[in-house]
């Protein structure tokens, strides 16, 4: 069989690898659905298992046989296309009102949930820098590592809240709002990290940041109003019963917009997914429902097909057996800092604004959900040489563990979905906090 697989044409190998990634993920999710974990946990696990950590331990070097080195650049390109569409949809689904929340309680909790793990992570980075810093300065490594500690995966968190029914609870709404604000800050920090890590000097860093600012002005100042006019027209046409917009054309234009924004940020010197995320942010929320469905559904399907390839590409760079005892100790230390930073950063301000202990604890658990967003940030740092292979493997395992622990810990402290809708949000979409939290 191995000889037969090696004799396949290269395009057949790539297509077979895509099928293997998708089918393996579906099979594991189906086999483990009683464990009530989000799909991203099993998709990350499948990626690790198909790499040297498990498949590579079997006779015949099956990981390099099934995923040859010569074909991995093609797989990487395909996976990044799926990631671009995922980040575009994530930006589009993010409620801008969450980012502009005027409640001091929400803003304070969100900033604390970001700042505390960032500072703790940056401090830990100085301990790890001598052994794991890649081709960058210690300050850039600390800035990057602090950002990885502060991540909360907004899309994965939203999915967990939907699946568990906790989206109507106080902790659920507050965590989603804090994650939205934190992710906005994290992506801004990542732009700075990428500019510093990829630039040859201070002049190029400022040039990259200036060009990123110009792109932001163009997108939010020029493109966004044009898109808003188009969205208003589709909404009027659909309300009048007219089919004013061709769904296929809207899908093609939206997909091209996401890719072009990714190309623009790549040309500037920033990772393409940041451009796709920005493209999603400027997309109007008032678009006609039929038109929006015509855009979202096919993009989500393309993303769902190609994202498993991204997990496999990531897993091929993770080698658990190469971590060693020293790496295991570092994993424990990183887990303590990651979990404690989010707990302290979110629980303490939430309690100070009158949130009960159980809901504050649930908030700390939910804010530790890192998921795919963490993998994206880790992949960027690994590609830029900010972190080495061993630390990359450790951090991927940390992302898997902190995401997987959310469900069991929520059940352990007895946080369940309400039997009937409560009133967790005001009309402006801002979480309603109890007691002194109201301003």
N, C-alpha and C positions, 0 to 999 in steps of 0.2 A: 504493500500500500504506500509506503514511504517513497519508493521509486516512482510509482504512478503519480503521486502528488507533485514530486519534483519535476516531472516531465510536462506538467500542465503549462500552457502559455501564461505569461505574466498577468494578462487581463483576467483570465479565468481564476488565477490564484487570488487576486484582489476581490473579485466578486464572491468567491467561496469564503474568503475571510469575513466579508460583510455578513454573509448568511450565518456563519458560525457565531459571530458576535451577537447577532439578533436572536437566533434560536437558543443559544446558551442562556441569555438573559431571560427569555420568556420561560424556558424550562425551569430555571432556578426560582423565579418569582412564583410560578405555579406550584412548585413543590414545597415552597416555604410560606405560602400565604397565611397559614394559621399562626405564624409567628408575629403577624401584624406589624411588619416593618414597611416603611415607604420603599417604593420600587428602586429609588436611587441607591439605597443601601445594598441591595442585591446586585445592581448593575455595577457598582464599584467592586463588590466582591468577585463578580464574574471576571471583570477585567484583571484583577490581581491573580485569580486562579488560572487564567489562560496565559499568564506570563511565566517568568522563571521561578516565581515563588511556589508554584504547584506543578504546572504542566512541565516546567523545565526540570523537575526532579525525576520525572519518569524516563525510562530508557528511550533512546533515540532522539533526544533533543527536540521534543515535539513542539515546543514554543517557537523555535527558529524554523522548524519544518513547516508548520502551519502559517507562520507569519514571518516570511523571509525578510532579511534586512533590505534587500533590493526593492521590496514592495511596500515597505513601511512609509516612505515619503508620500506615496499615493494614498495610503490609508489615512495618514495624517491630514492631507489636504481634504479628503472626503469628510473626515470627522470635524474639521474646523468649519466646513460649510454648515453642517448640522448645528454646530455650536453658535455660529453667527445667527442663524434663524432663532435658536433658543434664546439668545441674549436680546435679540430684537423683540421677541414676544414678551420677555421678562420686563423690558423697559416699557413696552406698551401697556402691560397689565398693572404696572406700578401706579398707584393713585397719587397724582401730584399734590393733592390736598394733605396727604400724610406728611409730605416733605415740608409743607408750609404751615404745619400745625402751629396755632398760636398759644396753645396751653403750655404754661410754664412747667407743669408736672410732666407732660409727655416729652417735651423737649429736654428737660433736665435728665429724665430717665434714659432717653435715647442717647444723649451725649455721654452720660456716665457709662452706659453699657458698651459704648465704643471706646471711651478714653481709658478706662481702668484696664481692660485686657491689652490695649495697645501699649500702655506704659509698662505693664508687667512683661509683655512679650518683648518689647524693645530692651528691657533690662536683661532678660534671659538671653537675648541675642548676643550681648557682649561676652557671655559665658561660652556660647557655642561658636562664636565667630572664628576662633583660631583653628578649629577642627573642620568647620563646614562652610565657611565663607568661600564663595566661588570667586569669579573674576570681577570683583567689585570692591568698593571701599567698605570699611566696617560701619560707617555711618549709614550708607545705603542699605547694607545688610540689616542693620537694626531697624531702619524705617520700614523695610519690606517685611521683616519678621513680625514686627508689631502689628502691621496691617493684617497678616495672616491670622494672628491671634484674635483680632477684633471682628472677623467676618461672622456674619449670620446669613445663611442662605435664604433670602426672601422667597424665591419660588418654591423651594422645598418646604419651608415653613408653612407657606400658604397651603400646600398640598396636605401636609400633616394635619393642619387645623381643619381642613375640609373633610378628610377621611375620618377623623376622630370626633367631629362635631363640636370641637372646642372653639370654632370661629366665632360663636355667639357669646363666649365667656369673656369676663373682664381681662383675664390674663392673655387670652387668645388675641383679642383686638389690640391690646397694648403691645404685645410682642410683635405683631405684624407691623404696627406703626413704627416701633423702635427699629425693627429690621430694615424697613424702607428708608428711614433717615440714616441709619448706620451704613447701609449699602451705598447710598449716595455719597457719603463721606469717604467710604473705603475706595470707591472707584476714582474719586478725585485724588486721594493719596497714591493710588496705584499709578495714575498718570505721572505723578512726580517721580515715583520710584523708577518707572520704566524710562523716563527721560534721563534720570541720573545714571542708571545702570547702562544704558545704551549709548550715551553721549561720550565723546572723547575729551570734553573739557567743559568748564563752567559756561563758556559762550554758547556752546551747542545746546546745553541744558536749557538756557533761557530762550534760545531760538525755538526749541521744541515746544516749550510751554507757551510761548507767544503764538506760535502757529496753532496750537490746540485751542487757545482762547479765541483766535480769529475764526476757527472752524465752529466753535460753540456759538459765537455771535451770528454767523451765517445761518446755522441750523435753527437757533431759537428766535433770531430776529427777522429772518427773511423767509426761510422755508416753512417754519411753523405757521405763520399767518396764511400762507398760500394753501397749506394743507387744511387749515381750519375752514377756509372758504369752500374747498372741495368737499369737506365733511358736511358742512351745512347744506350744500346742494344735494348730496346723497340722502341726507335726512329728510329734506323737503320732498324729494322725489318719491322716496319710499312711503312717507306719510300720505302722499297723494295717490298712492297705488301705482306709481310709475316705476318702470325699471330703468332708471336713468343712468346706471353705471354697469358696465360689463364686468361681471365678477372675475372672469379670467384675466381681463386687462388690469383690474385693481390688484389681483394677486401678483401678476408679473411686475407691475410697477413697485409694489411694496417690497417684494423680494429683491428687485434691482436696487431700490433705495437703501436697503440694509447692506447689501454687498458693496455698493459704491461708498457708503459711509465707512465701512470697514477698510476699503482701499485707501480712502483719504487719510484715516488715522495711521494706517501702515506706511503710507508715503511720508507722513509727518515724522514717524519714528516711534509711534505708539501702537500697541497690539490692536489688530483688526476688531476684536470682539468689543472693545471699548467704543469704537465707532458704531457698531451695530446696536449696542445698548443705547447710545445717544440718539440714534435714529428712532428707536422705539419710544424714547421719552418725548420726542417732538411730535409723534403721531397723535392726531386728535382723538379724544375719547367720545366725542359726540357724533362719530360717523354712523351712518345708517346701519341697523343691526344685520340686515342681509348682506350688505357690502362687507362689513367687518367679518362676518362668518366666512364669506368667500375668500377673504385674505387669511384669516387665522387658521382655519381648518387645514388647508393644504400645507401651510408652513409648519404647523404643529406635526403633521404626519411625516413630512420630510425630516424634521428634527428628530422625531421619535425613531425613525429608521436609521439615522446616521449617528445619533448620540451614543448608542452601544459601542460603535466603532471607536469613539473618543475614549470611552472607559477602557477598552482593550488596549488602545495605544498608550494610555496612561499606565495601565497595569504592566505593560511590557517593560516599563522603566522602573518598576517596583520589584525589588528582590529582597524578600523578608529574610532569607537565610544569610544574606550578606550583612545584615544589621549587626549581628553579634550581641554579646552581653553588654558591651558599652552602649550600643544603640538601644537596647532594651531599657537600660537605665535612663537614657535620654528621653525615650518615649514616655516613661513614667513621669519624668520631670515636666515634659511638655504638656502631658495630659493634665497634671495638677495645675499648671499655670493657665492653661486654656480654659478649663472648667471653672476654676476659682475666679479668674478674671471676669468671666461673664456672670457668674453668680453674684459676686460682690458688686459689680458694676450695675446690675439691674435690680437686685433684691433690696439693697440698702435705700436707694432713692425711692423705690416703689413703696417700701414700708414707711418712709418719712412722709409720703403723701397719703397715707391712710389705707393702702392696700393690705388686706389681711395676709397673715403669714403663708397660708396655703397657696393663695393666688400669687403671692410674691415668689414663692418657691417654684411654682409652675412657670412663671415668667423666666426665672433663671434657667430652668431646664430647656424651655423653648428657645431661648436666645443662644444656647449652645449648639443648635442645629446648624451645621456648616455645609454638609452635602456638596452638591455640584459646584457651587460658587467657590468654595475653598479649593476644589480641584482645579478650577480654571485659574485662580490666582497662583496656585502652586506650579501649574504648568507654565505660566508666563515666567515666573522666577527661575524655573529649571531651564527653560529655553534660553533665557538671557545669561545663564551662568551665575545667578545670584546665590543659589544654593547648590550643593553637590548632590550626587546620586543617593548617598546614604540618608541625608537629612530629608530629601524628597520622599524617599520610601517611608521614613518615620512619620512625616507630616500627612501623607496619604492615609496611613493607618489611623492617625489621630482624627482625621476628618471622618473616616468610616465609623470609629468608635463613638465620637461625640454625637453623630447623627443617629446611630442605632440606639443609644441609651435613652433617647427622649421618650419613646413610648413606654418602656418598662418603668422608668422613674415616675412618669405621670400617673401610671396605675398604682405604683407603690405609695404615693402620697395621697391617693384617693381623689384625684382630679378627674371628673367625668363631664360629659356633655350635658347641658341643661335639657330637661324634658320638654320645655317649651321655650320659645324665644324670650330672652330677657330684654334688656335695653342697653347693650354694651356701648352703643355709640350715639352720639348726638347727630342732628341732621347734617352737620358738616363733615361727618365721617371720623371725628376725633373721639378717641376712647373716653368714656365717662368714668372718672376715678371717684372713689368713695371718699367721704369725710372731707378732710382739708385739701384733698386733691383738686377739688373744683375751684376754678378761678373765674 
